[in-house]
Amino acid sequence: MQDQPPGALTTILFHLSTIDNDLTAFKAQLALYDTTRENDLKLQRITDTASRMETDIKTIRTSLEGAIAALSALQIKVLASAVTLIAGALVTLLIFYITHL
């Protein structure tokens, strides 16, 4: 190695120190970026989960509405059958009453 003036060594040391500081700052920013990226991924996962839950809720709601409609139709049929049975019984009693007067 050649003899270098002390000022040149000082300049090189200063530049090395600056590079070291820049590298440290870069590592800190990279760590922050990694954390931000990780948070973005977590947020994306949460958003995807919420979307799936919303879709599942819509599917369940649709199937429940269909089941309620089917149950309502069945209840109407049962009610109509009961009314028909009661009306038939009343007509039978009326005919019985009229014929035995």
Secondary structure as UniProt FT lines:
FT   HELIX           6..99
//
